Structure formats: C-alpha cells, structure tokens
Amino acid sequence: MNALISEKKECCWQTNIALSRYCTYKIGGQAKYFTKVTSKEELSSALEYCKQNSLRYYLLGKGSNTLFDDRGFDGAVILNALSGFEQNENIFDVLAGTSFPLFAIKSAKMGFGGLEYGAGIPGSIGGAIFMNAGANNQEISCLVESVDFIDDAGILTTYTKDKLTFKYRWSNFHEMKGAIASARLKLYPDSGARKKQIKLVGKRKVSQPLNQASCGCVFRNGADFVTGRLIEELGLKGKTVGGAQISTTHANFIVNAGSAKAKDVKALVKIIEDTITEKTGYVLEREMRYVPY
C-alpha cells in the first residue's frame, strides 16, 4: 500500500555536527548537514529534500554497527528519532527510532516473548530490522508482520510479510533508497520472558566488552565457523593499532580504548581479514558498516 504524506513538516538542518556524539564507537568527523527527525512527516520531508538537492544521505538510528570516517560525512545525516509504540494484545506497532534493547525489556516485562535476546543488542528497531538482528537462535524477522518504509521521494509504502526478504544479518531494505519508519511486530505471551532475558544479559556481560565503546560484532559468523573464536585461535586477541584494540573479552569486537580513529579500526579490520584468509582460506564478511567521507 502506497501513500503520499501530504502534511510535510520542514526539518531543521544543522551544519558541521560531530558524528562521534551519535555513534556507539565515539568516532567520526563532522557531518556537512545534519537533521533529527521525530515524525514520519519530518522523515519524509528530509528524504525528499535530499533527493531534490542531490545530497548523499545516511540514515542513523542509535549509532551501533557504524564506523564514520575521520573526516566525517560530506552529505546529509538523518537521525531517525521516531520513538514509541502502540499495543493491541500481542501486536505492537513500533516506530523505527525506538531503542531496540529498551523495547525488548519493556515487552518482556509485559509478559511477551520473542525479543529476550534484544536487551543486549544496542541499536534501534529500524536498525534491527534492516540488519535482521538476532542472537541465541532467534531473529527479529520471525516477528515482523509488516514494515512502513518511506522512499527518497517521500512516499510511504507498507510492506507486508510476504513482500519482505530476510537472510542472516540482511534484509531487502539494503537494496532500497529511503528509510524504515515503523514496524508491526507479533510477539507471543510468555510469563517467563523477563527471567530468560535477565539470564541472557548476564551471559553477555561476562562474554562481551559492554563497558567499552564499540560497534558490536565486526564480522559475521561463517557457515562452519565462529569468527570470534577463529580470531582468538590465530593469536590476534588484544592486538592494538593506535587507540583501537581487538577486545580481550571477545575477539569479534574492536573497541575504542579511548582515542581511536577510524583509520585505526580499519587497520585492525584489514589485519584480521588478511590473517584469516592467509591462515584458513576463509573470506570474512563485515557486519560493521564503514561510512566513507
């Protein structure tokens, strides 16, 4: 279903905004143009403005999974801050900028299962759908009933489940120009959801560097190997370049030890990729998204 958003709400554009403030890595130069949108009308207006003015744009949620260039971004960054949800029994309509871990916690406390793993995954609902986030043999795609998507012409389309394609850490939104605005999720009643969630979060606290700035896992797991384990077995755990370090807690994380630059992270990524290919023949796929200047 397509729909024109008739009542466009003009965005407030800013210039030369430090992107390190808006990503979990705490790395990145300045965005040439920057706007924060809090409604579908503002999001539609921002996308349409970029298209009309031939501006490159990057959609940003909670800033996880993202590495901005040290020079910044020579275009427009749109911060998707659409937040909140409506509930009808076990059906939840959730705006894309809503915090994924906070929604996961709230839904579990309300007695609904399906997102227990989400409490430990930083990011937004929109980002989780875009990347088909998952853990512990669960993926958000199993819960998606429909997604509202606004294209770069400002037109909103509702894609039902049968029109969506999801794979491991991938959705067909990777091939579309525009932004996820909201999603309808179908959870299931589970009075023990919160208890399961607390247990999973406890395991994450021990096994992942949650107290250090990172983007999350840098690489995807392979069909027949666990990437973090492979990196550790090859002796790369703890290796540093500049202010970046391969985590001593979980080798599939590269952490900002306090003064890391994007070039430091990229250098470690290349060392890992080259070493893995040379020693094992595997070619790693990146989960981290590097955003060039």
Salt bridges, closest charged atoms under 4 A:
GLU42 OE2 - LYS9 NZ 3.79
GLU48 OE1 - LYS8 NZ 2.52
ASP69 OD2 - ARG71 NE 3.22
ASP74 OD1 - LYS32 NZ 3.84
ASP93 OD1 - ARG184 NE 2.66
GLU139 OE2 - ARG169 NH1 3.75
GLU145 OE2 - LYS161 NZ 3.85
ASP148 OD2 - LYS40 NZ 3.03
ASP152 OD1 - LYS51 NZ 3.82
ASP190 OD2 - LYS196 NZ 2.76
GLU232 OE2 - LYS237 NZ 3.36
GLU273 OE2 - ARG286 NE 2.72
ASP274 OD2 - LYS270 NZ 2.75
GLU285 OE1 - ARG220 NH1 3.48
GLU287 OE2 - ARG169 NE 3.98
